Amino acid sequence: MAIIQRLQSSLNLVLDEAVNAENRYGDFKSTHEAYGVLAEEVSELLESIRANKYCEIAEEARQVSAVALRLSEMCDRELNSAFLTAFGERSGF
């Protein structure tokens, strides 16, 4: 199987994971919340790597990717919106 097909297959699983998480939990409330979720998923990935459990590693890697993708999308979407205005007001900017 060509690399592009393998990556596309993995990407489809990441997209499914991201959509399921979005439907279940909704948007992140902040980048700090997203970071907390990402840190938790990276920790779980490390545990799976240390245990050398390939099925768990694959699942956790997808979850890390999905969280990072959702964070990236949130930042892109909010870049020019009221989110930054509200953030600035709360942060004193």
DSSP file (Angstrom, degrees, kcal/mol; ACC not computed):
  #  RESIDUE AA STRUCTURE BP1 BP2  ACC     N-H-->O    O-->H-N    N-H-->O    O-->H-N    TCO  KAPPA ALPHA  PHI   PSI    X-CA   Y-CA   Z-CA
    1    1 A M              0   0    0      0, 0.0     5,-0.0     0, 0.0     2,-0.0   0.000 360.0 360.0 360.0 133.6    0.0    0.0    0.0
    2    2 A A    >>  -     0   0    0      1,-0.1     4,-2.1     4,-0.0     3,-0.5  -0.301 360.0-113.0 -68.1 153.0    1.4    3.4   -0.9
    3    3 A I  H 3> S+     0   0    0      1,-0.2     4,-2.9     2,-0.2     5,-0.2   0.861 115.6  56.8 -56.0 -39.4    2.2    5.8    1.9
    4    4 A I  H 3> S+     0   0    0      1,-0.2     4,-2.2     2,-0.2    -1,-0.2   0.882 108.0  47.8 -63.5 -37.2   -0.5    8.2    0.8
    5    5 A Q  H <> S+     0   0    0     -3,-0.5     4,-2.2     2,-0.2    -1,-0.2   0.901 112.2  48.9 -69.7 -40.7   -3.1    5.5    1.2
    6    6 A R  H  X S+     0   0    0     -4,-2.1     4,-2.1     1,-0.2    -2,-0.2   0.933 114.0  45.8 -64.2 -44.2   -1.8    4.4    4.6
    7    7 A L  H  X S+     0   0    0     -4,-2.9     4,-3.1     1,-0.2    -2,-0.2   0.888 110.8  53.3 -66.1 -37.9   -1.8    8.0    5.8
    8    8 A Q  H  X S+     0   0    0     -4,-2.2     4,-2.4    -5,-0.2    -1,-0.2   0.902 108.0  50.8 -63.1 -40.4   -5.3    8.6    4.4
    9    9 A S  H  X S+     0   0    0     -4,-2.2     4,-1.5     2,-0.2    -1,-0.2   0.925 113.7  44.3 -62.5 -44.8   -6.6    5.6    6.3
   10   10 A S  H  X S+     0   0    0     -4,-2.1     4,-2.1     1,-0.2    -2,-0.2   0.901 111.7  53.5 -65.9 -40.9   -5.0    6.9    9.5
   11   11 A L  H  X S+     0   0    0     -4,-3.1     4,-2.9     1,-0.2    -2,-0.2   0.887 104.7  54.8 -62.1 -39.2   -6.3   10.4    8.9
   12   12 A N  H  X S+     0   0    0     -4,-2.4     4,-2.2     1,-0.2    -1,-0.2   0.894 108.4  49.0 -61.3 -39.2   -9.8    9.1    8.4
   13   13 A L  H  X S+     0   0    0     -4,-1.5     4,-2.2     2,-0.2    -2,-0.2   0.887 111.2  49.8 -67.1 -38.3   -9.6    7.5   11.8
   14   14 A V  H  X S+     0   0    0     -4,-2.1     4,-2.7     2,-0.2    -2,-0.2   0.921 110.2  50.4 -64.3 -44.2   -8.3   10.7   13.4
   15   15 A L  H  X S+     0   0    0     -4,-2.9     4,-2.7     2,-0.2     5,-0.2   0.914 109.9  50.3 -61.0 -42.7  -11.1   12.7   11.8
   16   16 A D  H  X S+     0   0    0     -4,-2.2     4,-2.6     1,-0.2    -1,-0.2   0.925 111.5  48.8 -59.6 -44.3  -13.7   10.2   13.1
   17   17 A E  H  X S+     0   0    0     -4,-2.2     4,-2.3     2,-0.2    -2,-0.2   0.909 112.1  48.5 -61.9 -43.5  -12.1   10.6   16.6
   18   18 A A  H  X S+     0   0    0     -4,-2.7     4,-2.5     2,-0.2    -2,-0.2   0.913 112.7  47.4 -65.1 -43.7  -12.2   14.4   16.4
   19   19 A V  H  X S+     0   0    0     -4,-2.7     4,-2.7     2,-0.2     5,-0.2   0.921 112.3  49.6 -64.6 -44.2  -15.8   14.4   15.2
   20   20 A N  H  X S+     0   0    0     -4,-2.6     4,-2.1    -5,-0.2    -2,-0.2   0.910 112.8  47.0 -62.0 -42.2  -16.9   12.0   18.0
   21   21 A A  H  X>S+     0   0    0     -4,-2.3     4,-3.2     2,-0.2     5,-0.6   0.913 112.2  50.1 -65.7 -42.4  -15.1   14.1   20.6
   22   22 A E  H  X5S+     0   0    0     -4,-2.5     4,-2.0     1,-0.2    -2,-0.2   0.921 112.9  46.6 -61.7 -44.1  -16.6   17.3   19.3
   23   23 A N  H  <5S+     0   0    0     -4,-2.7    -1,-0.2     1,-0.2    -2,-0.2   0.871 118.8  41.4 -65.8 -37.0  -20.1   15.8   19.3
   24   24 A R  H  <5S+     0   0    0     -4,-2.1    -2,-0.2    -5,-0.2    -1,-0.2   0.904 133.4  16.2 -78.5 -42.7  -19.7   14.4   22.8
   25   25 A Y  H  <5S-     0   0    0     -4,-3.2    -3,-0.2     1,-0.2    -2,-0.2   0.607  92.4-143.3-111.2 -15.4  -17.9   17.3   24.5
   26   26 A G     << -     0   0    0     -4,-2.0    -1,-0.2    -5,-0.6    -2,-0.1  -0.279  51.2 -18.8  77.9-170.7  -18.4   20.3   22.3
   27   27 A D  S    S-     0   0    0      1,-0.1     2,-0.2    -4,-0.1    43,-0.0  -0.260  74.9-100.3 -65.5 152.8  -15.8   23.0   21.7
   28   28 A F        -     0   0    0      1,-0.1    -1,-0.1    42,-0.1     3,-0.1  -0.501  25.2-137.8 -64.6 145.4  -12.9   23.5   24.0
   29   29 A K  S    S-     0   0    0      1,-0.2     2,-0.3    -2,-0.2    -1,-0.1   0.733  79.0 -11.4 -78.7 -22.9  -13.7   26.4   26.4
   30   30 A S  S  > S-     0   0    0      1,-0.1     4,-2.0    -3,-0.0    -1,-0.2  -0.973  70.6-100.1-163.7 168.2  -10.1   27.8   26.0
   31   31 A T  H  > S+     0   0    0     -2,-0.3     4,-2.5     1,-0.2     5,-0.1   0.811 121.7  59.2 -66.8 -28.7   -6.7   26.9   24.7
   32   32 A H  H  > S+     0   0    0      2,-0.2     4,-2.1     1,-0.2    -1,-0.2   0.896 104.8  48.4 -67.1 -39.5   -5.8   26.0   28.2
   33   33 A E  H  > S+     0   0    0      2,-0.2     4,-2.2     1,-0.2    -2,-0.2   0.932 111.3  50.5 -63.8 -44.5   -8.5   23.4   28.4
   34   34 A A  H  X S+     0   0    0     -4,-2.0     4,-2.9     1,-0.2    -2,-0.2   0.909 108.8  51.9 -59.5 -42.5   -7.4   22.0   25.1
   35   35 A Y  H  X S+     0   0    0     -4,-2.5     4,-3.1     1,-0.2    -1,-0.2   0.908 107.7  52.4 -60.9 -41.6   -3.8   21.8   26.4
   36   36 A G  H  X S+     0   0    0     -4,-2.1     4,-2.0     2,-0.2    -2,-0.2   0.916 111.9  45.2 -60.6 -43.6   -5.0   20.0   29.5
   37   37 A V  H  X S+     0   0    0     -4,-2.2     4,-2.4     2,-0.2    -2,-0.2   0.923 114.1  49.7 -65.0 -44.1   -6.8   17.4   27.3
   38   38 A L  H  X S+     0   0    0     -4,-2.9     4,-2.7     1,-0.2    -2,-0.2   0.920 109.7  50.7 -61.5 -44.6   -3.8   17.1   25.0
   39   39 A A  H  X S+     0   0    0     -4,-3.1     4,-2.2     1,-0.2    -1,-0.2   0.895 110.3  50.3 -61.2 -40.4   -1.4   16.6   28.0
   40   40 A E  H  X S+     0   0    0     -4,-2.0     4,-2.2    -5,-0.2    -1,-0.2   0.924 111.7  47.4 -63.1 -44.6   -3.7   13.9   29.4
   41   41 A E  H  X S+     0   0    0     -4,-2.4     4,-2.3     2,-0.2    -2,-0.2   0.887 111.0  51.0 -66.1 -38.8   -3.7   12.1   26.0
   42   42 A V  H  X S+     0   0    0     -4,-2.7     4,-2.5     2,-0.2    -1,-0.2   0.900 109.3  51.9 -64.4 -39.4    0.1   12.4   25.6
   43   43 A S  H  X S+     0   0    0     -4,-2.2     4,-2.1     2,-0.2    -2,-0.2   0.917 110.2  47.7 -61.6 -43.5    0.5   10.9   29.1
   44   44 A E  H  X S+     0   0    0     -4,-2.2     4,-2.0     2,-0.2    -2,-0.2   0.872 110.3  52.9 -65.6 -36.9   -1.8    8.0   28.1
   45   45 A L  H  X S+     0   0    0     -4,-2.3     4,-2.5     2,-0.2    -2,-0.2   0.926 108.2  50.5 -62.6 -44.5    0.2    7.5   24.9
   46   46 A L  H  X S+     0   0    0     -4,-2.5     4,-2.8     1,-0.2    -2,-0.2   0.905 108.3  52.1 -61.7 -41.7    3.4    7.4   26.9
   47   47 A E  H  X S+     0   0    0     -4,-2.1     4,-1.7     1,-0.2    -1,-0.2   0.917 111.0  47.7 -59.6 -43.0    2.0    4.7   29.2
   48   48 A S  H  X>S+     0   0    0     -4,-2.0     5,-2.0     2,-0.2     4,-0.6   0.886 111.5  50.4 -66.0 -39.0    1.0    2.6   26.2
   49   49 A I  H ><5S+     0   0    0     -4,-2.5     3,-1.0     1,-0.2    -2,-0.2   0.929 109.8  50.1 -64.3 -45.0    4.4    3.0   24.7
   50   50 A R  H 3<5S+     0   0    0     -4,-2.8    -1,-0.2     1,-0.3    -2,-0.2   0.844 112.3  47.6 -62.3 -33.0    6.1    2.0   27.9
   51   51 A A  H 3<5S-     0   0    0     -4,-1.7    -1,-0.3    -5,-0.2    -2,-0.2   0.542 106.8-132.7 -83.5  -7.5    3.8   -1.1   28.1
   52   52 A N  T <<5 +     0   0    0     -3,-1.0     2,-0.9    -4,-0.6    -3,-0.2   0.875  50.1 154.9  57.7  41.6    4.6   -1.8   24.4
   53   53 A K     >< -     0   0    0     -5,-2.0     4,-2.7     1,-0.2    -1,-0.2  -0.835  25.5-168.9-103.2  97.4    0.9   -2.3   23.6
   54   54 A Y  H  > S+     0   0    0     -2,-0.9     4,-2.5     1,-0.2     5,-0.2   0.840  82.6  52.0 -60.6 -39.6    0.6   -1.5   19.9
   55   55 A C  H  > S+     0   0    0      1,-0.2     4,-1.9     2,-0.2    -1,-0.2   0.927 114.3  43.8 -63.5 -42.8   -3.2   -1.4   19.7
   56   56 A E  H  > S+     0   0    0      2,-0.2     4,-3.0     1,-0.2     5,-0.3   0.883 111.4  54.7 -68.3 -38.0   -3.3    1.0   22.6
   57   57 A I  H  X S+     0   0    0     -4,-2.7     4,-2.7    -9,-0.2     5,-0.2   0.936 108.6  48.5 -59.5 -46.6   -0.5    3.1   21.1
   58   58 A A  H  X S+     0   0    0     -4,-2.5     4,-2.0     2,-0.2    -1,-0.2   0.919 113.7  46.6 -60.9 -44.5   -2.4    3.4   17.9
   59   59 A E  H  X S+     0   0    0     -4,-1.9     4,-2.1     2,-0.2    -2,-0.2   0.930 114.4  46.1 -64.7 -46.5   -5.5    4.5   19.7
   60   60 A E  H  X S+     0   0    0     -4,-3.0     4,-2.6     1,-0.2    -2,-0.2   0.884 110.2  53.9 -65.9 -37.7   -3.8    7.0   21.9
   61   61 A A  H  X S+     0   0    0     -4,-2.7     4,-2.4    -5,-0.3    -1,-0.2   0.897 108.8  50.1 -62.5 -39.6   -1.8    8.4   19.0
   62   62 A R  H  X S+     0   0    0     -4,-2.0     4,-2.6    -5,-0.2    -2,-0.2   0.902 110.5  49.8 -63.5 -40.4   -5.1    9.0   17.2
   63   63 A Q  H  X S+     0   0    0     -4,-2.1     4,-2.3     2,-0.2    -2,-0.2   0.905 110.3  49.3 -67.4 -40.7   -6.6   10.7   20.2
   64   64 A V  H  X S+     0   0    0     -4,-2.6     4,-2.4     1,-0.2    -2,-0.2   0.938 113.6  47.6 -59.6 -46.1   -3.5   13.0   20.5
   65   65 A S  H  X S+     0   0    0     -4,-2.4     4,-2.5     1,-0.2    -2,-0.2   0.899 110.9  51.0 -62.2 -41.5   -3.8   13.8   16.8
   66   66 A A  H  X S+     0   0    0     -4,-2.6     4,-2.5     2,-0.2    -1,-0.2   0.901 110.8  47.7 -65.6 -41.5   -7.6   14.5   17.1
   67   67 A V  H  X S+     0   0    0     -4,-2.3     4,-2.5     2,-0.2    -1,-0.2   0.934 113.4  48.0 -64.9 -45.2   -7.1   16.8   20.1
   68   68 A A  H  X S+     0   0    0     -4,-2.4     4,-2.4     1,-0.2    -2,-0.2   0.895 112.2  50.0 -62.6 -39.8   -4.3   18.7   18.3
   69   69 A L  H  X S+     0   0    0     -4,-2.5     4,-2.5     2,-0.2    -1,-0.2   0.919 111.0  48.4 -64.0 -44.5   -6.5   18.9   15.1
   70   70 A R  H  X S+     0   0    0     -4,-2.5     4,-2.5     2,-0.2    -2,-0.2   0.895 112.0  49.8 -63.8 -40.2   -9.4   20.3   17.1
   71   71 A L  H  X S+     0   0    0     -4,-2.5     4,-2.3     2,-0.2    -2,-0.2   0.927 111.6  48.3 -63.4 -45.3   -7.2   22.8   18.8
   72   72 A S  H  X S+     0   0    0     -4,-2.4     4,-2.4     1,-0.2    -2,-0.2   0.921 113.0  47.8 -61.0 -45.1   -5.8   23.9   15.5
   73   73 A E  H  X S+     0   0    0     -4,-2.5     4,-2.7     2,-0.2     5,-0.2   0.899 110.1  52.6 -64.1 -41.3   -9.2   24.2   13.9
   74   74 A M  H  X S+     0   0    0     -4,-2.5     4,-2.5     1,-0.2    -1,-0.2   0.926 110.7  47.1 -60.9 -44.9  -10.5   26.2   17.0
   75   75 A C  H  X S+     0   0    0     -4,-2.3     4,-1.0     2,-0.2    -2,-0.2   0.910 112.9  48.7 -65.1 -41.8   -7.7   28.7   16.7
   76   76 A D  H  < S+     0   0    0     -4,-2.4     3,-0.4     1,-0.2     4,-0.3   0.924 114.8  45.7 -61.1 -44.1   -8.2   29.1   12.9
   77   77 A R  H  < S+     0   0    0     -4,-2.7     3,-0.4     1,-0.2    -2,-0.2   0.875 118.7  40.6 -67.4 -38.9  -11.9   29.6   13.4
   78   78 A E  H >< S+     0   0    0     -4,-2.5     3,-2.0    -5,-0.2     6,-0.6   0.518  84.4 101.7 -89.8  -5.7  -11.6   32.0   16.3
   79   79 A L  T 3< S+     0   0    0     -4,-1.0    -1,-0.2    -3,-0.4    -2,-0.1   0.843  96.8  23.3 -51.4 -42.5   -8.7   34.0   14.9
   80   80 A N  T 3  S+     0   0    0     -3,-0.4    -1,-0.3    -4,-0.3     2,-0.2  -0.041 108.6  97.2-115.2  31.0  -10.8   36.9   13.7
   81   81 A S  S X> S-     0   0    0     -3,-2.0     4,-0.9     1,-0.0     3,-0.9  -0.442  91.9 -87.5-113.2-175.2  -13.8   36.6   15.9
   82   82 A A  H 3> S+     0   0    0      1,-0.2     4,-3.1     2,-0.2     5,-0.3   0.695 112.8  79.6 -65.0 -19.4  -15.2   37.9   19.1
   83   83 A F  H 3> S+     0   0    0      1,-0.2     4,-2.9     2,-0.2    -1,-0.2   0.928  94.6  45.5 -55.0 -46.7  -13.3   35.2   21.0
   84   84 A L  H <> S+     0   0    0     -3,-0.9     4,-2.8    -6,-0.6    -1,-0.2   0.876 111.8  52.0 -67.1 -36.3  -10.1   37.2   20.7
   85   85 A T  H  X S+     0   0    0     -4,-0.9     4,-2.2     2,-0.2    -2,-0.2   0.952 113.6  43.3 -62.9 -48.4  -11.9   40.4   21.8
   86   86 A A  H  X S+     0   0    0     -4,-3.1     4,-2.5     2,-0.2    -2,-0.2   0.908 114.2  50.9 -64.2 -41.8  -13.3   38.7   24.8
   87   87 A F  H  X S+     0   0    0     -4,-2.9     4,-2.2    -5,-0.3     6,-0.2   0.927 110.0  50.6 -60.6 -44.9  -10.0   37.0   25.6
   88   88 A G  H  X>S+     0   0    0     -4,-2.8     5,-2.6     1,-0.2     4,-1.1   0.899 110.4  48.9 -60.3 -41.8   -8.2   40.4   25.3
   89   89 A E  H  <5S+     0   0    0     -4,-2.2     3,-0.4     1,-0.2    -1,-0.2   0.917 113.9  45.6 -65.3 -43.0  -10.7   42.0   27.7
   90   90 A R  H  <5S+     0   0    0     -4,-2.5    -1,-0.2     1,-0.2    -2,-0.2   0.833 118.2  43.8 -67.2 -31.2  -10.3   39.2   30.2
   91   91 A S  H  <5S-     0   0    0     -4,-2.2    -1,-0.2    -5,-0.2    -2,-0.2   0.515 113.0-113.2 -95.2  -6.4   -6.5   39.3   29.9
   92   92 A G  T  <5       0   0    0     -4,-1.1    -3,-0.2    -3,-0.4    -4,-0.1   0.711 360.0 360.0  82.2  20.7   -6.1   43.0   29.9
   93   93 A F      <       0   0    0     -5,-2.6    -4,-0.2    -6,-0.2    -5,-0.1   0.437 360.0 360.0 -92.1 360.0   -4.9   43.3   26.3
